[in-house]
Amino acid sequence: MLHGLPRADNYGCNVCAFCHYWEGNAQLHSHGFYQVEFNERTKGRCLSIGGVPKPANYSACSRFQMSNEASKYVKR
């Protein structure tokens, strides 16, 4: 799945796959200058709130923190 670049201010474009608390391998990699591609079918879970949200969950919770892997792609 293609998605816009994550934002450093944690506003708008962030999804669970970009979160520090997401436990799973979303297989992030860049796709051009403005998008990140990831596997939306990956299995994982949230270590912060529990449960098994989808990696493409657009309503990333208030506890969202950018993961080290996703920070490589942050929109500057």
Residue, then its C-alpha position, 0 to 999 in steps of 0.5 A: m500500500l502506498h501512503g504519504l510521507p509521515r510527518a514529524d509533528n505527528y499530525g495527519c498522515n501517520v498510520c499505525a505502521f509508522c508508530h514506535y508501539w507497532e509490533g510487526n514488520a510493515q516492510l517500509h520502503s520509499h516510493g518516490f519523493y512523496q510516498v512510503e510503501f508498506n505491507e498492509r496485510t502484515k500481522g502485528r499488534c499495538l504494544s501501547i493500547g493492546g489489540v491488533p489494529k491494521p497497519a494502515n489504520y488512519s486513526a493512529c491514537s493519541r499515544f502515537q510516537m514515530s518509530n525509528e524506521a519511519s523517521k527515515y522517511v519523515k516529510r521535511 
